[in-house]
Amino acid sequence: MSLEKMNDLQLDDKYLEPETKEVNGILMTKMISDNWDNIWNFQARPDDLLIATYAKAGTTWTQEIVDMIQNDGDVQKCQRANTFDRQPFIEWTLPPPLNSGLDLANQMPSPRTLKTHLPVQLLPPSFWKENAKIIYVARNAKDCLVSYYHFSRMNKMVPDPGTWEEYVETFKAGRVLWGSWHDHVKGWWKAKDQHRILYLFYEDMKEDPRREIQKILKFLEKDISEEVLNKIIYHTSFDVMKQNPMANYTTLPTSIMDHSISPFMRKGMPGDWKNYFTVAQNEEFDKDYQKKMKGSTLTFRTEI
Ligand SMILES: Nc1ncnc2c1ncn2[C@@H]1O[C@H](COP(=O)(O)OS(=O)(=O)O)[C@@H](OP(=O)(O)O)[C@H]1O
């Protein structure tokens, strides 16, 4: 669909602030839930690369890095289409004439790069069968919560977050799309040793993008020059991506995403949660966190 047409698009109200419906106990939009058989039976290919994340963990950033690597640092090629058309979001089900992730993915020639927010137990089994490579990116819980809260305010295709106070409780209880943050990061952490999964952290990417991009290069068995690497670091920096219409979601009509409420590329900073959590909310969150993360070897850096 052309960008001009997309801007004129008036979505039927039923797709905005959508109904939700669980899939095996995980909250999804009703549209995803009703399309679940097709999603579950999605056919992965051995040369697929999947970028898997909990929502707001740095998906778009990683997608841009990967696309730049695959295109040897050619910025123009990476601006051929919106992120969501370059790298289909497999479970995201939309009404026509918008492109659903499955349709886009099925039409795409190999090798494909795909995106998902599915918790590990809901990943279509063909990914395991085909042994496709997966990059998982995790971001600390409180920053994910803050980012998800603002995103839910500006994106009319996800449920309304309510007040900040309400949202903190909703997030803790895992009553958000794609379910509990705690279960998501732990589930993928456990899976990483049995499959071809590169597990990265948003905070590490922020601290040293060069080092983390080099990990991705190794995982993808790609070699690039120092010049191309520098270009990738620059092009995928927050400030540059914020200005890139093919990565910042501003090509979507305001009836879907209203950047005047909160931009998609909002702050891109670890530790922003400190500007939102009250002392009491933070203590409660930590108590609940300890319980939910108990027994897992997964830890997040808190010093930045
Ligand atoms: N290049 C770069 N550097 C640092 N941070 C970045 C970058 N690109 C996106 N972001 C920030 O990532 C947050 C959006 O997360 P996702 O892309 O995972 O969102 S989504 O789940 O795909 O909707 C959102 O985080 P917040 O700013 O904290 O809301 C984006 O600003």
The ligand as an SDF file (V2000), in Angstrom:
LIG
                    3D

 31 33  0  0  0  0  0  0  0  0999 V2000
   18.4610    3.4540   18.0430 N   0  0  0  0  0  0  0  0  0  0  0  0
   17.8950    3.3560   19.2410 C   0  0  0  0  0  0  0  0  0  0  0  0
   18.6230    3.5160   20.3610 N   0  0  0  0  0  0  0  0  0  0  0  0
   18.0680    3.4190   21.5860 C   0  0  0  0  0  0  0  0  0  0  0  0
   16.7470    3.1760   21.7880 N   0  0  0  0  0  0  0  0  0  0  0  0
   15.9800    3.0110   20.6960 C   0  0  0  0  0  0  0  0  0  0  0  0
   16.5000    3.1010   19.3890 C   0  0  0  0  0  0  0  0  0  0  0  0
   15.4820    2.8870   18.5230 N   0  0  0  0  0  0  0  0  0  0  0  0
   14.3760    2.7140   19.2620 C   0  0  0  0  0  0  0  0  0  0  0  0
   14.6650    2.7900   20.5620 N   0  0  0  0  0  0  0  0  0  0  0  0
   13.7360    2.7220   21.7080 C   0  0  0  0  0  0  0  0  0  0  0  0
   13.1800    1.4130   21.8040 O   0  0  0  0  0  0  0  0  0  0  0  0
   11.8410    1.5210   22.3110 C   0  0  0  0  0  0  0  0  0  0  0  0
   10.8940    0.9500   21.3130 C   0  0  0  0  0  0  0  0  0  0  0  0
   11.0120   -0.4470   21.4270 O   0  0  0  0  0  0  0  0  0  0  0  0
   10.6350   -1.4630   20.2820 P   0  0  0  0  0  0  0  0  0  0  0  0
   11.2630   -1.0660   19.0210 O   0  0  0  0  0  0  0  0  0  0  0  0
   10.9510   -2.8200   20.8340 O   0  0  0  0  0  0  0  0  0  0  0  0
    9.0610   -1.2600   20.1750 O   0  0  0  0  0  0  0  0  0  0  0  0
    8.0360   -2.3100   19.5610 S   0  0  0  0  0  0  0  0  0  0  0  0
    7.7860   -3.3080   20.5990 O   0  0  0  0  0  0  0  0  0  0  0  0
    8.5790   -2.9020   18.3550 O   0  0  0  0  0  0  0  0  0  0  0  0
    6.8040   -1.4940   19.3210 O   0  0  0  0  0  0  0  0  0  0  0  0
   11.5970    2.9930   22.5780 C   0  0  0  0  0  0  0  0  0  0  0  0
   12.0530    3.2180   23.9100 O   0  0  0  0  0  0  0  0  0  0  0  0
   11.6040    4.4590   24.8130 P   0  0  0  0  0  0  0  0  0  0  0  0
   12.2230    5.6720   24.2050 O   0  0  0  0  0  0  0  0  0  0  0  0
   12.1680    4.1750   26.1800 O   0  0  0  0  0  0  0  0  0  0  0  0
   10.1150    4.4880   24.8100 O   0  0  0  0  0  0  0  0  0  0  0  0
   12.5210    3.6030   21.5340 C   0  0  0  0  0  0  0  0  0  0  0  0
   12.8510    4.9470   21.7840 O   0  0  0  0  0  0  0  0  0  0  0  0
  1  2  1  0
  2  3  1  0
  2  7  2  0
  3  4  2  0
  4  5  1  0
  5  6  2  0
  6  7  1  0
  6 10  1  0
  7  8  1  0
  8  9  2  0
  9 10  1  0
 10 11  1  0
 11 12  1  0
 11 30  1  0
 12 13  1  0
 13 14  1  0
 13 24  1  0
 14 15  1  0
 15 16  1  0
 16 17  2  0
 16 18  1  0
 16 19  1  0
 19 20  1  0
 20 21  2  0
 20 22  2  0
 20 23  1  0
 24 25  1  0
 24 30  1  0
 25 26  1  0
 26 27  2  0
 26 28  1  0
 26 29  1  0
 30 31  1  0
M  END
$$$$
